[in-house]
Amino acid sequence: MQESCAPVRRNRWADLIAIVAVGGLSAATIVGRHSNGAERQWLILDIAVGIVATGLILVLARRPVTGALVLAGLAALSPAATPPSTVGTLTVAQRRPLRTAVLIALAGTVGHLIQGLWRPIGNLPFFWFAVLDFAVHAALLGWGQWTQARQQVLDSLRERAQRAEAEQGRRVAEARALERTKMAREMHDVLAHRLSLLATYAGALEYRPDSSPEKLAKAAGVIRAGVHQALDELREVISVLRDTEIDELPGGRPQPTFQDLRALVEESREAGTTIAYDDRVTDPTTLPPATGRTAYRVVQEGLTNARKHAAGHPVTVSVTGEPGDGLRIELTNPGSNGTSLTPGSGTGLVGLTERVELAGGTLDHGKRPGGGFRLEASLPWPS
């Protein structure tokens, strides 16, 4: 409440100061014109006009054109209205378009010319009075228009700065949302891979209850460790809501690279998946990091889907490419036997397609003519 009242009090103080200042100038004008007693017959008129003209200063704040026109008319009657009329002309020049300001300046000029005709200033010739009148109103017009133009420029710069700040804030928010989306996708792939491995081990325990105690203990240990890892990764998925750069996954773990492909394949082999891995990539150290990460995710998603929908069947992974020719990844496996260890959401391949396309590549997947499933990705590799 106090903050809302502050501008009102400031405006009232400004109005009061303006009235006192203009009223003082009008009073000084009246005293100057009547100090020698030559215009005593117009004293009452000057006082009345001075009071009315000073009061019209309040009107200028709300209706500057109307107030300035009335003040121009009063200026034709008495020099006491000259200070308020000058303020009116300047106010219109500061707040209204040039055409309106010129008309008000002409009205003020004409009003003072009329005043000069029937109430001349001492021995000053009318010609020089007219020249002074035109010069003063031209200066007021120019000053007011310059002030208006300057204010418009400042407002434009301020608005532009606000728009730029808002746009920057929007871009930052979009960038953060994009980073969170990327991290969520990364963690989806990681978590899905981990859970599919756990399902594979659990399925082995279910179908081989007659295994030796050592094998059962080993499988149980792997499942226990995998559960802990899955829980950690699930916490990391939740932490995606925090502001983190995509260079690292939540939790500080680095992003996988192309060199991590062999470890990924070995991990799946240890889980019981038979994998034929063919790596014929020339000079993989020159592969762009983003392309390497995308290749890793393609293989990871392919192995995850193979465990989900074709558990127990062999998988063939072929990676070929060289600088200038691009990188080609192909995963194939026989058709499903109807057993699915874990239900699929159907979004993995959709997200993978988007990821590959963002990397500038293409992704093709579907059933093979002779049976089975094929996943093939082509990624750019500049020379």
N, C-alpha and C positions, 0 to 999 in steps of 0.2 A: 504494500500500500504506500509506503514511504517512497519507493522508487518510482511509482506511477505518478505521484504528486510532484516530484522534483521537476520534470520538464514544464509543468504548468506554472510552478512558482518562478522558474527562470524566464518563461515567456512574459509573465506579469511584470517582472522586474525590467525586462527589455522594453516593454511598452511604456512603463513609467519613466524610464530614462529617456526614451525617444520623445515623449510628451514634454518632459521638463526641458530637454535641450531645444526642441523646436519652439516651444512656448517662450523660452528665454530669448531666442533669436527674433521671434515676432515682437516681443515686448521691446527689445532693443531697437527694432525697426520703427516702432511707433514712437518711442522716445526720440529717436534721431530725426524723424520727420516733423515732430511737433516741438522740438527744443527752442526754436526761434519764434514760435507762436504764429507762423505764417499760415498753417492749415488747421487752425483751431476748430473751424466749422466741421471738419471731417473726423474729429477725435472720437466721437461716439461710434461712428461707422467703423473706424479702424479697430477700436477695441472689440466691438461685436464680431467683426470679420476675423480678427485674430483668435478670439476664443473658439468660434465655430471651426475655423481652419485647423487649429491645434487639435481639437477633438476628433477631426476627421482622420488624424494619424492612425487611430484605432481601426478605422474602416479599411485603410490601405492593406492591412495584414490579411483581410478576408476578401475584399473586393477592390483590388488595386486599380483596375481600369475605371470603375465608377467613381472611386474616391479621387483619382487624379483628374478626371473631367470636372468634377465639382470644384476642386481646388483651383483648376485653371480658370473657371468662371469667377471664383472669389478673387483671384489675382487681378482680374480686370477691374474690380471694385476698389481694392485696397492693397497697398504695399505690405500690409501686415500678413497677407496670405502668401507672400513670395517664398519665405522659407518652407512652409508646408507644401506649397505647390512644387518646389524644387525636389523635395523628398518624394512626392508622388510620381514625378516624371522619372526619377532614378529607380524607384521601386518597380514601375512597369517595365522599364528597360531591362531590369535584372530578371524579371519573372515571365515576360511575355515574348512572343515572336517579334521579329524585327518590324514587320508591317504595323502591328498594333503599337509598338513602342514609338515608331515614327509619327503615327497619328496623334498620340498623346503628347509627344514633344512639340508638334505643330500647334496643338491646342494650347499648351502652356506658353508657347512663343506668342501666339495671337493674343492670349489673355494679357500678357505683360505689355504687348504693343499698345493695346487699348488703354491700359493703365498709364503708359508713358504719354499718350496723347492728351489725357485730361488731368493727369497728375504728374507732371514732369518733375525730374529730380534737379532742383536748383537751376543752375545755368547750363546744364548738360544738354547739348543739342539732341533733338530727337533721332537724327541719323546715327549718332554714336551710341545712343541708347539702344536703337534697333540692332546695330552691329553687336553690341555687348549681349543683347538678348539672344540673338541667333547663336553666338559663340558659346554661351553658357549652356543652352539647351542641346546644342550639338555635342558638347563635351559630356553632358549627362547621358545622352543617348549612347555615345561610344563607350563610356565607362561602364554603363549598365550592361550593354551587349557583351563587352569583353568579360565582365564578371560572370555573366550567364554561360558564355562559351567555356570559360575556365572551369566552372562548376560541372558542366556537362562532361567535360573531359575527365575530371576527377571521378565523377560518378561512373563513367564508362570504365575507367581503369579499376575502380573498386569492384564493380560488377564482374569485370573480366577476371580479376584476382579471385573473387569468390567462386566463380564458375570453374576456374582452374583448380582451386583448392578442392571443390566438390568433385570434379572429375578425377583428380589425383586420389581422393579418398575412395571413389568408386573403383578406380583401377587397382588400388591396393587391396580392397575387399575382394574384387574378382580374382586377383592374383593369389590371395590367401585361400579363397575357395577352391581355385584350381589346384593349388598345392595340396590341400587337404584331400581333394578328389583323387589326385595322383597317388598320394600315400595310402588312401583307403584301398585303391585298386591293387597297389603293391602288396598290402597286407592281406587282401582277399586271396591273392595268388599264393602267398606264402602259407597262410592258414589252411587253405584248401589242400595244398600239397601235403602239409603236415598231417591233417586229419585223414587223408586218403592212405598215408603210410600206416597210421594207427589202425585203420579199418582192415588193411591187409594183414597185419600181424594178428589182430583179433580174429579175423576169419581163419587164419592158419591154425590158431588154437582151437577154434570151433570144429574144424574139419579133421584135425589130427589130435584127438584127445589121448591117443596111445603113444604120443611122443615121449622120449626119455625125460626124466626130471631135469637133466641139465638143459635140454633144449627148451623145455617149458619155462625154466627159470630165466634163461636168456631172453626168450620172447617177452616174458613178463617184465623184465628189466627194461627192455627196449620200449615197451608200451608205457611203463611208468615214466621214463625219461621223455618220451614223446608227448605224454600228457602235460608234463611240466613245461615243455617248450611251447606246446599249443596254448597253455594258459598265459604264458609270458607274451606270446604273439597276440593273444586276444586283448590283453591289457594295452598292448601297443596300438591295436586298432582303435581302442577307446581314446587313447591319447592323441589321435589324429586331430581332435578338436583343438589342440594346442597349436601355436604358431611354430612350425619347424620347417627348415629348408628341405627340399626334396633330395639334396645331395646325400642325405643320410636318412635311413628309416627311423621312425620313433624308437627311442631306446639307444640311439647312437650307433647302431649297426650300419656298416657301409652298404651301398647298393651292390647287388651282384654284377659281375662282369662276365665277358665271354669266357675268360679263363676259368670261371667257376662251373662251366658246363659239365666237365668230366666228373667233378665232385657230385653234382646233381645226379648224374647217371649212376654213379657208384652207390649213392644213397638209395636209389630206387632198386638197384640190384640186390642190396642187402635186405631190402624188404621183401624179396622173393620174386620180383619181376625180371623176366628174361629179356635182356636188351642187347640188340646188335647195334653197336655205335660205330659210325663211320665218319671220321673227321678228316676232310680233305680241304682245309682252309689254308691258303697261302699267306704267310706273314700276318697272323692274327693281331700282332702288336700294333698294326696301323689301323685297325678297325676302330671307327669312332665309338666313344664310350656309350652314347645313346643307342647306337645300333647293337652293340654288344648286350646291353641290358634288355633290349627288346627281344633279341635272339634267345636269351636266357629264359625270358617269360614265355616265349612260344614253346620251347621244349618243356618247361615246367608245366604249363597248362596241358600240353599233349600227354605227358606222362600221368598227370592227375586224372585226366579223362579216361585214359587206358585202364587205370586201376579201378575207376568207378564203374565203367561200363563193359570192360572186357577183362576182368580179373583172371589171372592165371595164364593169359595168352601172351606170347612174345611180342615185343615191340621193336621196330626198326627205326633208328634215328640216323638220318644222314644230313651232314652239314658240309656244304661246299661253297667256294667263292674265293675271289681275289680282288685286289684293288682295281677299280674301274669296271668290273663285271658285276659287282653286287654280291650279296650273300643269300644263299638259298638254303632253307631248312625244310626237311620233309620227315614226317613221322607217319608210319603205317602200322596197322595191327589188324589181325583177323576180326571177324564180326563177333558180337557179344554172344555169350552162351545163355543169356537170359538172367544171369546173376549180376546184381549191382550191389556192391558193398556199401556205398553211400549214395543218398539221393542227390541229384544235381539241381541247381537253381536255374540252369539255362542261361545264365548271364556271363559265364566265364568266357565263352567264345565271342560273345558280343563285345565285351570289354576288350578282349584281345584283338579283335578286328579294328576297333577304334584306336588302340595303342599302335598297331602296325601302320595304320593309315597316317596317324600323326607323325610317325617316323619316316613317312614318305614311301612306304612299301605297300604290298598287297598281301592279303591272306585268303587262302582258298581251303575249304574243308567240306567233307561230305563222304558218302559211301563210295567205295570203289566198284567199278563194273563187275569185277570178279569176286566181290565180297570183301568185307572188312571196312576199315575207316582210314581216311587219309587226311592229314593236316599239312598244308604246305604254305610257307611264307617266303616272300622275296623282299629283301631289304636293300636299300642303296648303299654303296660303298665307293666313295669317290676315289679316283686314282691319285 
